[in-house]
Amino acid sequence: MTQRDGTPAQTRRLLLHGSAGAVSRCRDFTARALADWGWIPAESPLARERVEDVLLLVSEVVTNACLHGGGPEEFVLRHAGGLLRVEVSDRSPEHPHRMAPHSPSMPGGHGLMVLDRLASDWGTSDRGPEVPGKVVWLEVRRPSRPPWHRRPADRT
């Protein structure tokens, strides 16, 4: 699979064993990948906000795997054509479900609202018959650079 500019799509995998330190490991892993893929340093306030959104989303889905899925087993990043896909696998067959509405000032129960607001798309899938559990995934689009920030070779 290649991107529009002819460069190959990239995938990075992080195997996880237990919940201890998983959130910070996945955030650091994501930050390194985003830097390698040109998302960091973010040149505009919108791009910086998008990187922060991605790191918050990573925290949310990994924390949910720790709290509700028996701990994350694999964390995968896929990058192609300005689209980042984040996947977190765990052993629980239970898919996320919305909790009963409660006050926004109360802690907990807001993770799916965060996904709805910040991710371009998200969902879940079963891992398959041979591997119990599920994958929670989300997608985030990289914001376009304004024309005045593009390199001369990018302009047409």
C-alpha positions as CSV (number, residue, x, y, z in Angstrom):
1,M,0.0,0.0,0.0
2,T,1.4,3.4,-0.9
3,Q,0.4,7.0,-0.1
4,R,-0.6,9.5,-2.7
5,D,2.9,10.9,-3.0
6,G,4.2,7.3,-3.8
7,T,5.7,6.7,-0.3
8,P,4.7,3.4,1.4
9,A,2.2,3.3,4.1
10,Q,3.8,2.7,7.5
11,T,2.8,0.5,10.4
12,R,4.3,0.3,13.9
13,R,3.5,-2.3,16.5
14,L,4.1,-2.3,20.2
15,L,3.5,-5.5,22.2
16,L,2.3,-4.9,25.7
17,H,2.3,-7.2,28.7
18,G,0.0,-5.9,31.4
19,S,-1.3,-2.5,32.3
20,A,1.6,-1.1,34.3
21,G,3.0,1.8,32.4
22,A,1.0,1.0,29.3
23,V,-0.5,4.5,28.8
24,S,2.8,6.3,29.0
25,R,4.6,3.8,26.8
26,C,1.9,4.1,24.1
27,R,1.9,7.9,24.3
28,D,5.7,8.0,23.9
29,F,5.6,5.4,21.1
30,T,3.0,7.5,19.3
31,A,4.9,10.8,19.8
32,R,8.1,9.2,18.3
33,A,6.1,7.9,15.3
34,L,4.4,11.2,14.8
35,A,7.8,12.9,14.8
36,D,9.1,10.4,12.3
37,W,6.0,10.9,10.1
38,G,6.3,14.7,10.1
39,W,3.4,15.5,12.4
40,I,5.9,17.0,15.0
41,P,7.1,19.7,15.1
42,A,3.7,21.0,14.4
43,E,4.0,24.2,12.4
44,S,0.6,25.8,13.2
45,P,-1.6,26.0,16.2
46,L,-4.1,23.7,14.5
47,A,-1.4,21.1,13.9
48,R,-0.2,21.3,17.5
49,E,-3.7,20.9,18.7
50,R,-4.2,17.8,16.5
51,V,-1.1,16.2,17.9
52,E,-2.3,16.8,21.4
53,D,-5.7,15.4,20.4
54,V,-4.0,12.2,19.1
55,L,-2.1,11.8,22.4
56,L,-5.3,12.3,24.4
57,L,-7.1,9.7,22.3
58,V,-4.2,7.2,22.8
59,S,-4.5,7.8,26.5
60,E,-8.2,7.2,26.4
61,V,-8.2,4.0,24.5
62,V,-5.3,2.5,26.3
63,T,-6.7,3.4,29.7
64,N,-10.0,1.8,28.7
65,A,-8.2,-1.4,27.7
66,C,-6.5,-1.3,31.2
67,L,-9.7,-0.7,33.1
68,H,-12.2,-2.7,31.1
69,G,-10.4,-5.1,28.8
70,G,-8.0,-6.9,31.1
71,G,-5.0,-4.9,29.8
72,P,-3.9,-4.0,26.3
73,E,-1.9,-6.7,24.4
74,E,-0.9,-4.9,21.2
75,F,-0.9,-1.2,20.2
76,V,-0.7,-0.5,16.4
77,L,-0.2,2.7,14.5
78,R,-0.9,2.9,10.8
79,H,-0.1,6.0,8.7
80,A,-1.0,6.6,5.1
81,G,-2.1,9.6,3.1
82,G,-2.3,11.9,6.1
83,L,-4.6,9.4,8.0
84,L,-3.4,7.9,11.3
85,R,-5.2,4.8,12.5
86,V,-4.6,3.7,16.1
87,E,-5.6,0.2,17.2
88,V,-5.6,-1.3,20.7
89,S,-6.1,-5.0,21.2
90,D,-7.2,-6.6,24.4
91,R,-8.7,-10.0,25.5
92,S,-12.1,-8.9,26.5
93,P,-15.0,-9.8,24.1
94,E,-17.0,-6.9,25.6
95,H,-17.2,-3.9,23.2
96,P,-17.4,-0.4,24.6
97,H,-20.8,0.9,25.4
98,R,-22.1,4.3,26.4
99,M,-22.7,4.8,30.1
100,A,-25.8,6.4,31.5
101,P,-25.5,10.2,31.2
102,H,-24.2,11.9,34.3
103,S,-22.8,15.3,35.2
104,P,-19.8,16.3,33.0
105,S,-18.2,17.5,36.3
106,M,-18.1,14.0,37.6
107,P,-15.0,11.9,36.8
108,G,-15.2,8.8,34.6
109,G,-17.5,7.7,31.8
110,H,-16.5,10.3,29.3
111,G,-14.1,8.3,27.1
112,L,-16.5,7.6,24.3
113,M,-17.6,11.2,24.2
114,V,-13.9,12.2,23.8
115,L,-13.6,9.7,20.9
116,D,-16.8,11.1,19.3
117,R,-15.5,14.6,19.5
118,L,-11.8,14.2,18.5
119,A,-11.5,11.2,16.2
120,S,-12.5,11.3,12.6
121,D,-14.0,7.9,13.1
122,W,-13.7,5.0,15.6
123,G,-15.1,1.6,16.2
124,T,-14.4,-1.9,17.4
125,S,-14.0,-5.4,15.8
126,D,-13.5,-8.9,17.1
127,R,-10.0,-10.2,16.9
128,G,-11.0,-13.4,15.3
129,P,-12.0,-17.0,16.3
130,E,-8.4,-18.1,17.1
131,V,-7.6,-15.0,19.3
132,P,-10.2,-14.0,21.9
133,G,-10.9,-10.3,22.4
134,K,-11.4,-7.2,20.4
135,V,-9.7,-4.3,18.7
136,V,-10.7,-0.7,19.5
137,W,-9.6,1.5,16.6
138,L,-9.7,5.2,15.9
139,E,-8.7,7.4,12.9
140,V,-7.4,11.0,12.9
141,R,-6.7,13.1,9.8
142,R,-3.6,15.2,9.8
143,P,-4.6,18.9,9.3
144,S,-3.6,20.4,6.0
145,R,-0.8,22.9,6.1
146,P,-1.9,26.4,5.0
147,P,-0.5,27.3,1.5
148,W,2.0,29.7,3.0
149,H,3.6,26.9,5.1
150,R,4.1,24.5,2.2
151,R,7.5,23.9,0.7
152,P,7.9,25.2,-2.9
153,A,7.9,21.6,-4.2
154,D,4.5,21.1,-2.6
155,R,2.9,24.0,-4.5
156,T,1.3,23.4,-7.9
